[in-house]
Amino acid sequence: MGASCTAGACWSSCSSARTHLRVSGSCSTLPEARLTALMSRLWGADVAIDGIDRFHGGAARETYRFRASAGGRSEWLVMRRDPSASLIDTSREVEFHAIGRAHAAGLPVPRPVHLDASGVDLGSPGFVMTEIAGGRACNPFEPGAYGANAAITGVALFTALGQLHALEPDAADRATLPFMDAAGRLAHWKAEIDRHRLRPEPAADAAWRWLVANIPAPSGPPTLVHGDFRSGNFLVDADNRLLAILDWEMAHLGDPMEDLAWVTDPLWGHQMPGVVAGTCTREAAIAAWEAASGRQFDARSRGWWQLFSTYQGLAIWITSAFEVAMQKTADPTMIFASLYPYRAHNLQAVELLKELRA
């Protein structure tokens, strides 16, 4: 694989920082036997499994790449399953459905192959999807990660986001994806902070008081929301052009302003003021999104959603600190998340509150 990353990228990933662990059948925790049985059943043939790699650094799933072969057929696939500890509590059915919906609509995402909601096939709840090879997920803290094609990639990224938000939720979406408006999303993250806080959180509490007192009207009809749309969760090819959008575990029905606020959060900006997600200008991003979605950017609620993104980030980082402190994990990604991003969003919450209250 070299420096390439596939459909298991997470927010801390980049071609230089992502760790691949070559694994073998001697480890009792490996999914090789389970994958062999599953793929043999799905293909109706005796399938051989090899080339298993685990991608370390994922904050919400255990992710493995593997090759399935039978007769003249060979395919590289990716398995994602629940870990022992996670930054966020999410649903396999939701993620699998969202990937399938986006794939059917022609968005650049892996093809879903098999959902194991109970964990009987994979050892814990998860799913299998196709690999999107030859891509990399860049570190959102690395300036200039997308090189000379950054602006082109940004327009493509926000066009894809607009295409997602242009999809009208159907009956299957409404049956599978949770609906959470602004108030519902705020309540969700408030509960996470209350459940996991280990000490006073004055910045988060001040942000919540302002947010709950200023719930915005919807920017329009509900749409499919990715929920974690940001640099680090999409792959680019060797020319730094958009290849795939990953990590759909936080998908839901709601306000598309949520995705726009999260992807333009300075934390994911590659330390490059003046551009969003290390790619293009905010103006170019919004124009591409509006053209693809058929919707208008809601400037009135922009401030609320920006502060909400900061509050959401704090909830995730506080949860990470809790998992580490309770000795549920020693994953470096979880440790890092409880330090630098936590401090960055604490400071950002204070600055945004100053602006909003001015």
Salt bridges, closest charged atoms under 4 A:
ASP50 OD2 - ARG67 NH2 2.67
ASP53 OD2 - ARG22 NH2 3.62
GLU62 OE1 - ARG81 NE 2.89
GLU75 OE1 - ARG73 NH2 3.69
GLU75 OE2 - ARG111 NH2 2.96
ASP82 OD1 - ARG61 NH1 3.63
ASP82 OD2 - ARG92 NH1 3.12
GLU95 OE1 - ARG61 NH2 3.20
GLU95 OE2 - ARG80 NH2 2.85
ASP121 OD2 - ARG41 NH2 3.32
ASP121 OD2 - HIS114 NE2 2.88
GLU131 OE2 - ARG65 NE 2.53
ASP170 OD2 - ARG101 NE 3.56
ASP173 OD1 - HIS97 NE2 2.66
ASP173 OD2 - ARG101 NE 2.74
GLU192 OE2 - ARG195 NH2 2.95
GLU192 OE1 - HIS196 ND1 3.64
ASP194 OD2 - LYS190 NZ 2.64
ASP194 OD1 - ARG197 NH2 3.30
ASP205 OD1 - ARG197 NH2 2.79
ASP228 OD1 - ARG230 NE 2.71
ASP247 OD1 - ARG80 NH2 3.44
GLU249 OE1 - ARG80 NH2 2.97
GLU258 OE2 - ARG185 NH2 3.01
GLU258 OE1 - HIS252 NE2 2.90
ASP259 OD2 - HIS165 NE2 2.87
ASP265 OD2 - HIS345 NE2 3.23
ASP298 OD1 - ARG300 NE 3.08
GLU351 OE2 - LYS354 NZ 3.62
